[in-house]
Amino acid sequence: IFVFIRSLMTTAELAARVSERDRRAIARAISIVENDSPETGSLLRALAPHTGRAYRIGITGPPGAGKSTLTSELTKLLRSHGKRVGIIAVDPTSPFTGGALLGDRIRMNSLESPTLYLRSLATRGSGMEISQGLGDVIAVAVAAGYDLVVVETAGIGQGDAAVVDLVDVSLYVMTSDFGAASQLEKIDMLDFADLVAINKFDRRGA
């Protein structure tokens, strides 16, 4: 019983620090829920009163469409309007090495602000463009009091629209070189997405 009470006190204290946007507390809380640690349930319950009203934006699309660059530029625009932004960027886990490149950080290296938080996640073999614990990770970011939480998924093909259920608005990023017009009928996200961005329009023929 003593250990259980001590655990509750710890998660309650951690939740309070998350609500104050303590970066170390946010990082620790995300690691707990991402790993589905034993204290995940009590932590999420402690975070519930701090959930706030963050607007959740999901950005998805095929590899190389420019999701990370668009996320970076969108974040700069939001920051210029004084918005606090939390970014959750998901990259695929290699089936051979078990590691993830986390390449989003390469394209977002110009982002730096005390009112900005960026966390990279790996899909960890979920078989989708998102990780299994992404919903709980978003809950932590929302509880931290950011005005907007931007979720960038790993690159997808013609299927997968899992992020739609976790966000308030979804943005599908694609380029004009998708092939024959009939290929558009195979892209699930064109049916689910709230917005579609045609990126790299400066290319010849776009």
URTACOR-V97612 format. One record per run of one state. SS is the DSSP state (H for helix, E for strand, C for the rest). FROM is the first residue (numbers start at 1). TO is the last residue. Records with the same first field share a line. If there is no record, write none. Layout:
# URTACOR-V97612
SS = FROM-TO  FROM-TO
This chain:
# URTACOR-V97612
C = 1-1  20-22  35-39  51-54  62-66  81-84  92-103  108-115  123-133  144-147  153-161  167-168  176-180  187-188  193-194  200-206
H = 2-19  23-34  40-50  67-80  104-107  134-143  162-166  181-186  189-192
E = 55-61  85-91  116-122  148-152  169-175  195-199
